[in-house]
């Protein structure tokens, strides 16, 4: 005889069938039936009780970024669902696979302004790949299966499922769960055009000064090995976007560093000198291109991307190559000639030397003055043998983090790219640890961003999450202050911060903590932090008016680089 089960149990069993092992969530009235059912599945599903729904979504993002799996957040209706909006938007613009499940009032109450009712489907549709409301238990398996397929396939992104309370309580006959592998109206991966691949190969083979731009699409498609084979065969120097940084090891001889506003001098300058620009899984964000009217006008542009809407959206392309990077790069490499671009690669060296002498030397190896963000990040990266996961919040801590942390393996950078979400760092670090439990997680966060989601210390305390929290404390909203200094005549409007004692707060949450201000005590503190078995907060006072250089002012040409000595 078949048995009847509730919609809540169908949901939980569906998640298990999708290989979900960890959920980040917060209970409430409209999702209570699901949490009640979850009580019976503690041996199969690990639920992490966050302290705010925004924390649930950022933790799910961190989990997805380090594990490569779909992150899952579970929240209640009304304010619970609306609190998740920032994380959903963040995941959308950064192509992070995530399924957010929200409770909803009973079907009979929809549209009546019932207690904690909000049209979360309508609110979230512009910032999700798919948003759907489930009103019957019969639709749960179908919706969950589609949700995970849509979130994880093609260009990944967030999906929202809104489940009414009566759908959670309702009972139906148990049926076998079927994973979705095809949706008629949805083509996650475009068909590959071999003529385009051959055209791209011909241009690359004839190039004298090729430059590759590596984006997160390489990581999302698992194309790291294919990228390595391609660039080494063609001997093409490359640089990465912020989210693409760990696709290749930092010390690879063809790695010229980071693109963008605070990127490395060489790749930014050479973007406007190369004869062929090869973009792979990146979207020509404004922080990378600067003024589009002056961007790479001399170059033939080849764009590899899975999303047709990105082609020629910002930068006109000579050849488009649509498809999954893992497949298209492998196909391309068959047509690529073995080459050497020794003299072209040598042209990057004067740029590196200039950047080192005018920026890096003083930032990493200062002889006096207060501690600098760069030297701290550099020392911690080296202390982890450059093999930890970098998590950052947003601001100067982020730009210094991605500039000076180094990487040996993929999926080693967790940061908010396109949306630039302050408060992302702490909950994302928690999720990153669950996604990569065997790796060291180093979070760099400013005193401003930390206080946006500081309540997640409670999550760390409850589950003894081993994350290393480095507060780069300048008592300012540092990046806004930097812009005020450069572009607003040093009028520091509302950027000075009076901070609490973060060590005392950490201690209240049973997180071991220490404050450091002196350079001679830094190495010892780093060693203590990394050797401690458990969470650790290291609050480091840094120079209040430190600057992130090099810098390309927003909207200007990529060759308009400030070194800080102007």
Secondary structure, DSSP 8 states (H G I E B T S, - for coil): ---EEEHHHHHHHHHHHTT--EEEE---GGGHHHHHHHGGGTTT-EEEE-SSHHHHHHHHHHHHHHHSS-EEEEE-STHHHHTTHHHHHHHHHTT--EEEEEEE--GGGTTTT-TT---HHHHHGGGSSEEEEE-SGGGHHHHHHHHHHHHHSSS--EEEEEEEHHHHH-EEE---------BTTB-SS----HHHHHHHHHHHHH-SSEEEEE-HHHHHTT-HHHHHHHHHHHT-EEEE-TTTGGGS-TT-TTEEEE-STTS-HHHHHHHTT-SEEEEES----HHHH--GGGSSTTSEEEEEES-GGGTTSSS--SEEEES-HHHHHHHHHTT------HHHHHTTHHHHHHHIIIIIHHHHS-SSSS--HHHHHHHHHHHTTT-SEEEE-SSHHHHHHHHH---SSSS-EE---SS--TTHHHHHHHHHHHHSTTS-EEEEEEHHHHTTSGGGHHHHHHHT---EEEEEE-SB-HHHHHHHHHHSTT--TT-B-----HHHHHHHTT-EEEEE--GGGHHHHHHHHHHSSS-EEEEEE--TT----SEE-TTS-TT-EE-S--
